[in-house]
Each structure stands twice: as C-alpha cells, then as structure tokens.
Amino acid sequence: MIATQTEILAEAEAWKRAGKGVAIATVVETWGSAPRPVGSHLIIDDAGNFLGSVSGGCVEGDVVVEAMDVIESGTPKMLEFGVANEMAWRAGLACGGKIAVYVEPVR
C-alpha cells in the first residue's frame, strides 16, 4: 500500500518521538516531465529506513544518502536531479525532467 502525504508526515513525527534522527525530503520544484509533483515527501531515519517518494524510485537512493548527512550535520540541503547525456543511466530522471528536492532535519 502506498502511503499518503499525511501518513508520511505522521510517520516522521512518530519516528522523531521514538528518538530517531529524521530528515524529510520535499519536491520543491519540477521542470518538464517529473514523476512526482511539488509537495511530495520522502522521510528518512538515521538507520536509513525511508517512506514515501520524491521521484518514483529514480533518485531515492541518492536522496537517502544525502539525508543521512543532513541528519548528522543538522544542515539542510537543496538537491537537483535531471538527466544529462553522460549520466542518463546513473542517478537521474530517465523521463527527461528535472526536480529540486529540499532535504531538512526534523527537529
């Protein structure tokens, strides 16, 4: 079952109450064909568990890695993903679109 945005945010709150380090990644901008709309969330805990989606699977792995740094440092990051000829099959959006994802710690 796919979680709703409300369920994702509620789970982030539950993880934080349980004493976990938590980050939330949010799609803040899209260009062209993007798999998830602005406002889509992915939450990540300090053990690397995650819930939600910012790209339908295209870049979640990279977002999780960056979120682990955000949890540790406490410093938010803006990430941008898109497809370029030399990286079409690496972390990127094979659909040809671009997305900006803001990753911030949950305090």
ABEGO torsion letter per residue (X at the ends): XBBBAAAAAAAAAAAAAAGBBBBBBBBABBBEBBABBBGBBBBBBAAGBBBEBAAGGAAAAAAAAAAAAAAAAGBBBBBBBBBBAAAAABBEBAAGBBBBBBBBBBX
